């Protein structure tokens, strides 16, 4: 029996090929007369990339003919006009997902010439649009861009210096969708993947190796690299139990699996590693990862996310809801909405989950109180309008779009939900302020437009606080459905597994996502020969192409794990 390990904060998938480092080895195959395009997101340190490539080619006595995509940008007012939308034009927090392309950010696409005796290097977002012989992609995980924008040091895509700080509104709803679509469109043509987390000595994979790695990941269980963010309501479970961000103020939001942002680390033990976005994997191999039915429905969007909401020693989350399907599509631009569930990793009968409306809730009074809180700073008792339930450990709460909800203080919620994740429409946030002393955004108009007024009274307990229903069982194990609603496209199950028991399962009809919610962990073994050990609180994706697999308990005791799937 394998020894039991703790939570792994940087899971790395071992690959046969070696991850290389540095620019000198990267440019070894480039010769005079080559046009090299180096594309990537705006957050990359492009000056460092240019300097590194120039120094490496100079060491081989090859000159560089530089073409800076930044010099071909349209004027900033023109970019703002081209990427503007009549919908939510004046909204300070939200924008529809942009349908612009990178060409919309340019005055014109450059036409670089081959230079005898030199390598022409086209650098910056959109470089792949220019004619080229070789294409590199210089990547930087999205958490860096968000941190830079939040700190005030970052700028948005196409934004020149001297035009003020960047905004998360543009980053989330304009920059990232544009950059992601562009990367997904060119990923099959990439000749070298450059991970610039260390801009002086980046790690890299040659294109054929990267494509082989993605094909392998599409057919085997994998974990994405988790990350925790700090917020004003955050707790300390992630720090104390998982060892994350021990020097940070708190560990509020723990992203285990979130397709628009998560990356997968690949490499060899104790050697260099490369982080590749999960979205790039899904774009390259959508049917293998999702399964044919989910691919037909969701395209290249991975539709489920797993994250933690840590309020242990923190405060209540805001009471909020998520957009109704029509509103999500018509206003925000997502083709499917943000249904959620809360699985209580930690809780107790003396702790709360806010969920659904009271039977006697006066909605007009609720809205008046919510608006006074925003405009006049007047607190109110939200429990006059919204129900609370005991946050019993291992209970699942279903939260279809439009349902007011929030986790109370002292809980750890494993949030299993649909992927659209940036649309928490707040009714009330306890008059909390940010680090600058400003009241945190509350979206009373959006929230009440999306409020499902039918989620009231006893129907909330009946429909949204479900009891387990047995679906399968075997020697030493049982599988229950713990959350299923007709309007929610995914369901959540829980498996209880005794020591020594083995569960036979299959993801061949569609991917599964597993998380160990109690016990030491599980071992997952696929029929194709891949084995993965999953510790407590870790999340594992099993692609459809992995097919049949078996699960056994690690350690000496019984184990519980949850499984999300699109039936």
C-alpha positions in Angstrom: 0.0 0.0 0.0 1.3 3.4 -0.9 2.3 5.8 1.9 -0.2 8.6 2.4 1.0 12.1 1.5 -0.4 15.5 2.2 -1.9 18.1 -0.2 0.3 18.9 -3.2 0.3 22.6 -4.0 2.2 22.2 -7.3 1.3 18.9 -8.9 3.5 18.2 -11.8 2.9 15.6 -14.5 6.0 13.7 -15.4 6.8 13.6 -19.1 9.5 11.7 -21.0 10.9 14.7 -22.8 13.0 17.2 -20.9 11.9 20.7 -20.4 14.6 23.0 -21.7 15.5 26.4 -20.2 17.0 29.6 -21.5 17.0 31.5 -24.8 20.3 30.2 -26.1 19.0 26.7 -26.5 15.7 27.9 -27.8 17.2 29.9 -30.7 19.6 27.1 -31.7 17.5 26.1 -34.7 17.0 29.6 -36.1 19.1 30.7 -39.0 19.6 34.0 -40.9 16.7 34.9 -43.1 14.1 33.4 -40.7 11.0 35.4 -39.7 10.2 34.4 -36.1 6.9 35.5 -34.6 6.7 35.4 -30.8 3.1 35.8 -29.7 1.5 35.8 -26.2 -0.5 37.8 -23.7 0.0 41.4 -22.8 1.2 40.6 -19.3 4.4 39.0 -20.5 7.6 41.0 -19.9 8.2 41.6 -23.6 11.3 43.7 -23.0 12.9 40.8 -21.2 11.9 38.4 -24.0 13.3 40.7 -26.7 16.5 41.2 -24.8 16.9 37.4 -24.2 16.3 36.5 -27.8 18.6 39.3 -29.0 21.4 38.2 -26.6 21.1 34.6 -27.6 21.2 35.3 -31.3 24.1 37.7 -30.8 26.1 35.0 -29.1 25.8 33.2 -32.5 26.8 36.4 -34.3 23.3 36.6 -35.9 21.7 40.1 -36.0 18.1 40.7 -35.0 15.7 42.7 -37.2 13.0 43.6 -34.5 9.4 44.2 -35.3 7.5 45.4 -32.2 3.7 44.7 -32.4 3.3 47.5 -29.8 4.4 50.0 -32.5 1.5 48.9 -34.7 -1.3 49.3 -32.2 -4.2 51.5 -32.9 -4.5 54.7 -30.8 -6.0 53.9 -27.4 -9.2 55.9 -28.0 -9.7 53.9 -31.2 -9.2 50.6 -29.3 -11.7 51.7 -26.7 -14.2 52.5 -29.4 -13.6 49.3 -31.3 -14.1 47.1 -28.2 -17.0 49.1 -26.7 -20.5 47.6 -26.4 -23.8 49.4 -26.1 -24.7 46.8 -23.5 -23.4 47.7 -20.0 -21.5 50.7 -21.5 -21.4 52.6 -18.2 -21.3 49.6 -15.9 -18.3 50.0 -13.6 -17.9 46.3 -12.9 -19.2 44.2 -15.8 -19.0 44.1 -19.6 -20.2 41.6 -22.2 -17.6 39.1 -23.2 -15.8 40.8 -26.1 -16.2 39.4 -29.6 -13.3 41.5 -30.9 -10.2 40.0 -32.5 -6.6 41.0 -31.9 -6.6 42.7 -35.3 -9.1 45.2 -33.9 -6.3 46.4 -31.6 -4.0 47.2 -34.5 -3.7 50.1 -36.8 -2.5 47.6 -39.4 -0.9 44.1 -39.3 2.8 44.5 -40.0 4.3 42.8 -43.1 7.8 41.8 -41.9 10.5 41.1 -44.5 13.1 38.4 -44.4 16.4 40.0 -43.6 19.5 38.3 -45.1 22.1 37.8 -42.3 19.5 38.4 -39.6 16.5 36.9 -37.9 13.5 39.0 -38.1 11.7 38.8 -34.7 8.1 39.9 -34.5 7.2 40.4 -30.8 4.0 40.9 -28.9 0.3 40.0 -28.8 -0.9 39.3 -32.3 2.5 38.5 -33.7 1.1 35.3 -35.3 -1.1 37.6 -37.5 2.0 38.7 -39.3 3.7 36.5 -42.0 6.3 34.3 -40.3 8.3 31.1 -40.8 8.4 30.0 -37.1 5.9 30.7 -34.4 6.7 30.8 -30.6 4.1 31.4 -27.9 5.4 33.2 -24.8 3.0 32.6 -22.0 2.4 33.9 -18.5 -0.3 32.4 -16.3 -3.3 34.7 -15.8 -2.8 35.0 -12.1 0.2 37.3 -12.9 -1.9 39.7 -15.0 -4.7 39.8 -12.4 -2.1 40.6 -9.6 -0.5 43.3 -11.7 -3.9 45.0 -12.5 -5.1 44.7 -8.9 -1.9 46.3 -7.6 -2.1 49.1 -10.0 1.1 48.3 -11.9 -0.5 46.5 -14.9 -2.1 47.9 -18.0 -4.7 46.4 -20.3 -4.2 44.9 -23.8 -3.2 47.7 -26.1 -3.1 50.4 -23.4 -0.1 52.7 -23.6 1.7 54.2 -20.6 0.3 57.4 -19.3 -3.4 56.5 -19.8 -4.1 55.5 -16.2 -4.1 52.1 -14.5 -5.6 49.0 -16.1 -8.9 47.7 -14.9 -10.1 44.2 -14.0 -13.3 45.0 -16.0 -11.3 45.1 -19.2 -9.0 42.3 -18.2 -11.7 39.8 -17.4 -14.3 40.6 -20.1 -12.2 42.0 -23.0 -8.5 41.2 -22.8 -8.7 37.5 -21.7 -11.5 36.4 -24.1 -9.7 38.1 -27.0 -6.3 36.6 -26.1 -7.7 33.2 -25.4 -9.5 32.9 -28.7 -6.4 34.0 -30.5 -4.2 31.5 -28.7 -6.7 28.7 -29.3 -6.8 29.5 -33.0 -3.0 29.3 -33.5 -2.2 26.6 -31.0 -1.9 23.9 -33.6 0.8 25.9 -35.4 3.0 26.7 -32.4 6.6 25.6 -32.9 7.8 26.4 -29.4 6.0 27.0 -26.1 7.9 29.5 -23.8 6.9 29.7 -20.1 8.1 33.2 -19.0 7.4 33.0 -15.3 11.2 33.4 -15.0 11.7 36.0 -17.7 15.5 35.8 -17.6 15.6 32.1 -18.1 12.3 30.8 -19.4 11.4 27.1 -19.5 10.3 25.8 -22.9 9.0 22.9 -24.9 9.5 22.4 -28.6 6.2 22.4 -30.5 6.2 18.7 -31.4 6.9 17.9 -27.7 4.2 20.2 -26.5 1.6 18.7 -28.9 2.6 15.2 -27.8 2.2 16.2 -24.1 -1.2 17.7 -24.8 -2.3 14.5 -26.6 -1.1 12.4 -23.6 -2.9 14.7 -21.0 -6.1 14.4 -23.0 -6.2 10.7 -22.3 -5.1 10.5 -18.7 -6.2 11.8 -15.3 -4.6 15.2 -14.4 -4.6 17.9 -11.7 -4.4 21.5 -12.5 -2.2 23.8 -10.5 -4.3 25.3 -7.6 -4.0 28.9 -6.4 -5.5 30.8 -3.5 -6.6 34.5 -3.6 -7.1 36.9 -0.7 -10.3 38.8 -0.1 -11.8 40.8 2.7 -14.0 37.9 4.0 -11.3 35.2 3.7 -10.3 32.6 6.3 -7.3 30.6 7.2 -8.1 26.9 6.5 -6.1 27.0 3.3 -3.1 28.3 5.1 -3.4 26.1 8.2 -4.5 22.8 6.6 -3.1 22.9 3.1 0.0 25.1 3.6 -1.0 27.8 1.0 0.0 31.4 1.2 1.1 31.3 4.8 2.3 34.9 4.7 -0.9 36.3 3.0 -3.7 37.9 5.1 -6.0 34.9 4.3 -6.8 32.2 1.8 -10.3 33.1 0.7 -10.8 31.7 -2.9 -9.0 28.5 -3.7 -9.2 27.7 -7.3 -8.7 23.9 -7.7 -10.0 23.6 -11.3 -11.1 26.7 -13.2 -10.8 26.4 -17.0 -10.3 30.0 -18.0 -7.3 30.4 -15.5 -6.0 27.0 -14.5 -2.7 25.6 -15.8 -1.2 22.1 -15.9 2.4 21.7 -14.8 4.6 19.3 -16.8 8.2 18.2 -16.5 10.5 15.9 -14.6 11.1 15.6 -10.9 13.5 18.2 -9.6 13.9 19.7 -13.0 12.4 22.6 -15.0 8.7 22.7 -15.5 6.3 24.3 -18.0 2.8 25.4 -17.2 0.3 25.0 -20.0 -3.3 26.4 -19.7 -6.0 23.9 -19.3 -8.0 25.8 -21.9 -5.2 25.2 -24.4 -5.6 21.4 -23.8 -9.4 21.6 -24.3 -9.0 23.7 -27.4 -6.6 21.2 -28.9 -8.5 18.0 -27.9 -12.0 19.0 -27.0 -13.8 15.7 -27.7 -11.1 13.6 -26.0 -11.3 15.7 -22.8 -15.0 16.4 -22.7 -16.6 13.5 -24.5 -18.7 13.8 -27.6 -21.9 14.9 -26.0 -20.4 17.6 -23.8 -18.2 18.7 -26.7 -21.4 19.1 -28.9 -23.0 21.2 -26.1 -20.1 23.3 -24.8 -17.6 23.4 -27.7 -14.2 24.0 -26.3 -15.4 25.4 -23.0 -14.7 23.1 -20.0 -18.0 23.5 -18.2 -17.3 22.6 -14.6 -15.1 24.2 -12.0 -14.1 23.3 -8.4 -13.0 25.9 -5.9 -12.9 26.5 -2.2 -14.6 29.3 -0.2 -12.6 29.6 3.0 -14.3 31.6 5.8 -12.7 29.8 8.8 -11.7 32.8 11.0 -13.1 35.1 8.3 -16.5 36.6 7.6 -19.7 36.0 5.8 -19.7 36.0 2.0 -21.9 38.5 0.3 -25.5 37.5 -0.3 -25.7 37.3 -4.0 -27.1 35.4 -7.0 -25.9 34.5 -10.5 -27.5 35.5 -13.8 -30.5 33.7 -15.2 -29.8 31.9 -18.5 -31.3 34.5 -20.8 -29.7 37.4 -19.0 -26.3 35.6 -19.0 -26.5 35.1 -22.8 -28.2 38.4 -23.7 -26.3 40.8 -21.4 -23.0 39.1 -20.5 -22.4 37.0 -23.6 -21.9 33.5 -22.1 -23.9 30.7 -23.8 -24.6 29.0 -20.5 -25.0 30.2 -17.0 -23.5 29.9 -13.5 -25.4 27.2 -11.7 -23.6 26.3 -8.4 -23.5 23.9 -5.5 -21.9 24.2 -2.1 -20.4 21.1 -0.6 -19.6 21.6 3.1 -16.0 20.4 3.6 -16.2 22.0 7.1 -19.1 23.4 8.9 -21.4 22.7 11.7 -25.0 23.1 13.0 -24.0 26.4 14.6 -22.8 27.8 11.2 -24.9 29.2 8.3 -25.5 28.9 4.7 -27.8 31.6 3.2 -30.0 30.1 0.6 -33.3 31.1 -1.0 -36.0 33.6 0.0 -38.2 33.5 3.1 -41.8 32.7 2.3 -42.8 36.0 3.7 -40.0 38.1 2.1 -41.1 41.5 0.9 -39.1 41.9 -2.3 -39.7 45.6 -2.7 -38.6 46.2 0.9 -35.6 44.0 0.3 -34.6 46.1 -2.7 -35.1 49.3 -0.8 -32.9 48.1 2.0 -30.2 46.9 -0.4 -30.2 50.3 -2.2 -29.9 52.2 1.1 -27.0 50.0 2.1 -25.2 50.9 -1.1 -26.0 54.6 -1.3 -26.4 55.6 2.4 -24.2 53.0 4.1 -27.2 51.7 6.2 -26.8 48.1 7.4 -29.9 45.8 7.4 -30.8 42.3 8.5 -30.6 40.3 5.3 -32.2 37.3 7.2 -35.5 39.2 7.1 -35.6 38.2 3.4 -33.2 35.3 2.9 -33.3 31.9 4.6 -30.5 30.3 6.5 -29.7 26.6 6.9 -27.3 24.9 9.3 -24.0 24.3 7.5 -23.8 20.6 8.4 -20.5 19.0 7.3 -20.9 17.0 4.0 -24.3 18.5 3.1 -24.6 19.7 -0.4 -26.7 22.8 -1.2 -27.9 23.4 -4.8 -27.8 26.9 -6.1 -29.5 27.3 -9.5 -29.1 30.7 -11.2 -31.1 33.5 -9.6 -31.1 32.0 -6.1 -29.8 34.3 -3.4 -27.1 32.6 -1.4 -23.8 32.9 0.5 -21.6 31.0 2.9 -21.4 32.1 6.5 -18.4 32.6 8.7 -16.5 29.5 9.8 -17.1 27.2 6.8 -15.1 25.6 4.1 -17.2 25.3 1.0 -16.2 23.1 -1.9 -17.9 25.0 -4.7 -18.8 22.7 -7.6 -20.3 24.8 -10.3 -20.6 25.8 -13.9 -17.5 27.4 -15.3 -18.7 31.1 -15.8 -17.3 32.5 -12.5 -17.1 36.3 -12.7 -20.8 37.1 -12.2 -21.6 37.3 -8.5 -24.4 39.8 -8.5 -24.5 41.1 -4.9 -27.5 42.1 -3.0 -25.6 42.8 0.2 -22.0 42.7 1.3 -22.2 43.8 5.0 -20.9 47.3 4.1 -17.4 45.9 3.6 -14.6 48.0 2.2 -11.6 47.2 0.1 -7.9 47.9 1.0 -8.4 51.5 -0.1 -11.4 52.1 2.1 -13.9 52.0 -0.7 -17.2 50.0 -0.3 -16.9 46.8 -2.3 -19.0 46.7 -5.5 -22.6 45.7 -4.9 -24.8 45.2 -7.9 -28.4 45.8 -6.7 -29.8 46.4 -10.2 -28.3 43.3 -11.8 -29.1 41.2 -8.7 -32.8 42.0 -8.5 -33.2 41.7 -12.3 -32.0 38.1 -11.9 -33.7 37.2 -8.6 -35.8 34.0 -8.9 -38.7 35.0 -6.7 -40.1 31.5 -6.8 -37.3 30.0 -4.7 -39.1 30.6 -1.4 -40.1 28.9 1.8 -40.3 25.2 2.2 -39.6 24.6 -1.5 -36.0 25.7 -1.0 -35.4 23.0 1.6 -37.2 20.4 -0.5 -35.5 21.1 -3.8 -32.1 22.6 -2.9 -31.1 20.8 0.3 -31.4 17.2 -1.0 -30.8 14.0 0.8 -28.5 11.3 -0.8 -30.2 8.9 -3.1 -28.5 5.6 -3.8 -27.6 4.8 -7.4 -24.9 2.1 -7.2 -23.3 -0.1 -4.6 -20.8 -2.9 -4.3 -18.8 -4.8 -1.8 -17.4 -2.1 0.6 -18.6 0.9 -1.4 -21.7 2.9 -2.3 -22.5 5.8 -4.7 -25.2 8.3 -4.1 -26.6 11.2 -6.0 -26.4 14.2 -3.6 -27.4 17.0 -6.0 -29.5 16.9 -9.2 -32.0 19.4 -10.6 -33.6 19.5 -14.0 -32.4 23.0 -14.8 -28.8 22.2 -13.9 -26.8 20.5 -16.6 -24.4 18.8 -14.2 -24.9 16.6 -11.2 -22.9 15.8 -8.1 -22.5 12.3 -6.6 -20.6 11.0 -3.5 -18.8 7.7 -3.2 -18.1 6.1 0.2 -15.3 3.6 0.0 -14.1 1.2 2.7 -10.4 0.3 3.0 -9.7 -2.6 0.6 -12.7 -2.0 -1.6 -12.5 -1.2 -5.3 -14.9 0.9 -7.4 -15.2 0.2 -11.1 -16.1 3.4 -13.0 -15.9 4.9 -16.5 -15.6 8.3 -18.0 -16.0 7.1 -21.5 -19.4 8.9 -21.9 -18.1 12.2 -20.5 -15.4 13.5 -18.2 -15.5 13.1 -14.4 -14.1 15.5 -11.8 -13.2 13.9 -8.4 -12.3 15.5 -5.0 -11.5 13.7 -1.8 -13.7 15.2 0.9 -12.9 12.8 3.8 -10.1 10.3 4.5 -6.5 9.9 3.5 -7.0 9.7 -0.3 -7.7 7.5 -3.2 -5.7 5.8 -6.0 -7.2 6.1 -9.5 -6.0 3.5 -12.0 -7.1 3.6 -15.7 -7.4 0.6 -17.9 -4.9 2.3 -20.2 -2.3 2.0 -17.4 -2.3 5.5 -15.9 -2.3 5.8 -12.1 -2.9 8.8 -10.0 -3.0 9.2 -6.2 -5.3 11.9 -4.9 -4.9 13.2 -1.3 -7.6 14.9 0.8 -8.9 18.1 -0.7 -7.2 17.6 -4.1 -9.2 17.6 -7.3 -8.6 15.3 -10.3 -10.0 15.5 -13.8 -10.6 12.3 -15.7 -11.0 13.0 -19.4 -13.5 11.0 -21.4 -10.6 9.5 -23.4 -9.2 7.9 -20.2 -12.2 5.6 -20.4 -12.6 2.9 -17.7 -10.9 3.3 -14.3 -10.8 1.9 -10.8 -10.7 3.7 -7.5 -9.3 2.3 -4.2 -8.8 3.9 -0.8 -5.4 4.9 0.4 -4.5 4.7 4.1 -6.2 2.4 6.6 -9.6 3.9 6.9 -12.6 4.6 4.8 -12.7 7.5 2.3 -15.4 9.7 0.8 -15.0 11.5 -2.5 -17.4 13.5 -4.6 -17.7 13.2 -8.4 -19.2 15.8 -10.7 -20.3 14.9 -14.2 -22.5 16.0 -17.1 -24.9 13.1 -17.4 
